[in-house]
Amino acid sequence: MTKYVHGYSKTEAKRLNDQADILEELLYYDINFSEKSHVLEIGCGVGAQTVRLLKRNSSIRLTSIDISEESLAIAKSKIPLKDRDRVHFQQLDIYKDDLAKAQYDYVFCCFVLEHLSDPLKALSIARNYLKPGGMIFIIEGDHGSFCCYPWCNEIDEVVSCLITLQQQKGGDSQIGRRLYPLVMEAGYANVVVEPVPVYVDSSMPDRVEGFSRNTFTAMVEGIKEEALLSGLIDLEKWEKGIQGLYRAAEEDGTFYYSFFKTTAISI
């Protein structure tokens, strides 16, 4: 059983890329690194963010690390030929503290801390990699912020399954709400947390398809087997909950979710 609650299937890789597509303007629009800066991307996964960081920052050098060799292989395959000399991929456990100290101008960490059993340790190690005055960018979600209309109790139960399974694996899918104290405790300065709400209704067809269906509902659907095997929910309630999520993506439905973006300085 993998500690990554969503698994490493081709379906999950596609979901991650769909998610990056629909959230690019919302989450990455102001992530601009200085020219020719050296950026460390922690937990790059299948490269969904890597590609966009390179596209939006044409002169940076990027070191992208991940614990999964399989994910790194997918990430490498996604990099355009013109950008391949600007990115170095490395298989690495963030807890190992194996990179040279104080060599990066920026650290970028997106949808990673929620899966870690000790995010405070990871943040502290990441601070060691930054040059004095270097900046960390963090993006995380908070599944507890989700709501939709129409609502039913079974929707709450299937989303709670995801939160519980991630917690059982040592993670925290509601980490967005505690980023400020975490980053402060890790020794950073000038910590700024910005909530980024995502609201969806049928006047936004791209978001309905890209976020409501292909990101959030697909993410919940992906844990079906494990949720049922764990005894957290029975099949009847599961199917009603998933049907409820799809119902909320119809013409008179709405979705709401909040991400949290954080910046801080290494001292």
Secondary structure, DSSP 4 states (H G I P E B T S, - for coil): --SSTT-S-HHHHHHHHHHHHHHHHHHSTT--PPTT-EEEEES-TTSHHHHHHHHH-TT-EEEEEES-HHHHHHHHHHS-GGGGGGEEEEE--GGG--SPTT-EEEEEEES-GGG-S-HHHHHHHHHHHEEEEEEEEEEEE-GGG-EEES--HHHHHHHHHHHHHHHHTT--TTGGGGHHHHHHHTT-EEEEEEEEEEEEETT-HHHIIIIIIIIIIHHHHTTHHHHHHHTSS-HHHHHHHHHHHHHTTSTT-EEEEEEEEEEEE--
